[in-house]
Amino acid sequence: MRSLPFALLLGLAAGGALAGSDFDSDETTGYRVQNYRAPVTRPVEGGARIDLTDLDRLRDDGAVLVDTMPQRGGYDPATGAWRLVDRRATIPGATWLPETGRGSLKPRLAAYFARHLARLTDGERGRPLVFFCLADCWMSWNAVKRAAALGYTRLYWFADGTDGWAEAERPLVDAVPPPVPPLQDR
């Protein structure tokens, strides 16, 4: 009798065949927690996936655009200023909130995300919000799910992100993220 490959045995021990398992997502929360640059294989939770035509319509209707691209340098814990290691070119009019698409956020970044969504929407949880990052990136998928958990109701996910925007020969602009406020200023 032939023995099963170790990876298959490991998958079966974890509760199912490898093809049906998602080792990259947290089983409790459903957020993607690793391997963020991969094809997104699930429908977005709490929102709707949109294409470039939908994005144009939503922008014309006053939607808020939120870029969730991570930043390798992180932020300075003392000042909240981002250590910009990489340049980020984004869709004109978007606000860049780095690191807010991670599967797990520390309290200070969770507060940063919540505070800026409230500011950007003037506290209107029904105002349309469009989240994006790059193509094949789970960061914006996670951000839609997180915004839904905060009570926002008109959520959209531009899955093609800045890659799709640039491929359509549309200009990108340099982004500078707002600083992370101290926790006590929430």
Disulfide bonds with the S-S distance in Angstrom:
none
